[in-house]
Structure formats: structure tokens, C-alpha cells
Amino acid sequence: MRVPALSLHVQGPQCSRLVIGAWRLAEWRMTSEEVLIFLNTCVDLGITTIDHADIYGNYTCEALFGAALQKEPRLRDRLQLVSKCGIKLVSAHRPQHQIKHYDTSRAHILASVDNSLQQLHTDYLDLLLIHRPDPLMNADETAEALMSLIYSGKVRYVGVSNFTPSQFELLASRLNVPLVTNQIEISVLHLEPFLDGTLDQCQRLKIAPMAWSPLGGGALFHSSEIRAKRLYSSLTEVGQELGGLTADQVALAWLLTHPANIIPLLGTGNLDRIRVAAIALETRLTREQWFKIWSASTGTDVP
């Protein structure tokens, strides 16, 4: 099947209903030619949105991706490139960093974007996210930096990642454009966004959240914990009810059933797994099936 597109916000941008997360690109050990084949296959499947961050692969993934894109520059027009900034890692690639910390200052945001554009071999980012909430964030300064990037054409849309509703509202209050997404951890193993107001806010503002680690980082399939085993059993049972779907397909369909239009990020370079994941887009769970999985996760019936 071909993966459809979805607007993150009523004012844009369009993004594919499944997103490729490039955080493990360095681990995939692909040549530039292999990355290019992977990208073209994803585009043919309708998966056109690629999620990056400056820090991924210890500051190497954007350059690896850019080296592949440089071999076929016209492919850029068929992609939506997302990147994130705001985290500083201790790294040989950043010897000036003495401790891991956050930085949402104007100078760091502008420098990070310039570097990402250079590494990715592109003139603009479709979407820039502030990677983590910064306790020292000056909302006026951060917003001014984001607006400057939009006015310059280096960034088309902005959003955040891992922000609470109040942190989201603070930054949004200083911007002349909407924050178009909040990229958050959410899965059958991580239910907090359902309970802390994050997904309520997304529905209220009509923004589609992106879900990182939508399969619980693989814990569903490799953990010996009772909760993970209970969930895996429930997912398998629902999969049988749905005609033989696998546990990971049901876990994705569980997210896709939610009315906030959650967009899962797939962190795999295996095209067969991506094709299998895409099947989940054709599936919606009944309320009973959805709550069966919820109860397996919480370990109890709803009140």
C-alpha cells in the first residue's frame, strides 16, 4: 500500500502518515548509495518525511544523510526534512562542550540550523523542533530566533519535542506562527501523554503529534517483565481478531486509532519491517480492542 499524507496543522505542513526516524542511521552501516536506494524506496511507498536531530549518531547522522542526498539532489523536492536542536552533548565532535546540557539561546539555535543545513546539503528545513524543554529557556529569545529562521527561509515551520502542555503554551504565546507539532514518547508502554494533557492539547489546537519510540524501544518483544509479556499477549490476541496482524502492527494501529492523529516514527532501516508497519495504516481498533490493550498496559480495568 502507499502511505498517505497528513497535515500537521491546519496551516501546514504536509507530512507522511509514517515518518522515518534517522537517529540510528549511523548504526545501519549503509553506504551513501544504499541510503539513497533506501530513501527512494521509502518515497515510492509514500513515506516522504525524515526525522533528524543535530546530535543523532554523535553528531554524524545528518552528514551521512546529506552525503546520500548530494548524489541525487532532485530527491530533496520529494522529501520533508525535520531536524531538532537544543541539546549539547559531550563529544569529540564538539570539544567545547564540557557537560551535557540544553541551550535554546538565539545564538545556538541559529548556529545549529546553519550547521544542519550544511550537513544535510539543503537550503531549508521543512520543520525545526526544539528538542527538549530547557529550564533556562527565555521564551522571547527562543521565539525571536525561530521567527528569524522562518523570515530568512531557512526553516518553513517550527514545533517542539518532549514539551509539557504548559511549556508548549509558553513558547507558542511568543510566536507569530503556530507550533505545528509536539514530538513525544508515546506507545502502549508509555501512556503519560494520554493522562497529562498533552494529547488533549493536540486535539484542542488541531495539531498532529509525532510519536517517537512507538513500539516501546523494542521492549515489547525483548523484555522479560510481566507487564511487557502481558501486553504482548494482548496485542497478539487482538491481532488474531483482526485477521492475523502481528503484535507490532497492532501496537501501531493502537496509536493510529486515537483521534489526535498520532504520527509514528519508525526507527528502522529494514525495508521489510517498514512495509509491514505500513499495513497498520489500514487498521482501526474497536473501542473494546483499544481498551483491552490499555488495561493490559495498566494492569487493571478502567475505573
Order of alpha helices (4+ residues) and beta strands (2+ residues): beta-beta-beta-alpha-beta-alpha-alpha-beta-beta-beta-alpha-beta-alpha-beta-alpha-beta-alpha-alpha-beta-alpha-alpha-alpha-beta-alpha-alpha
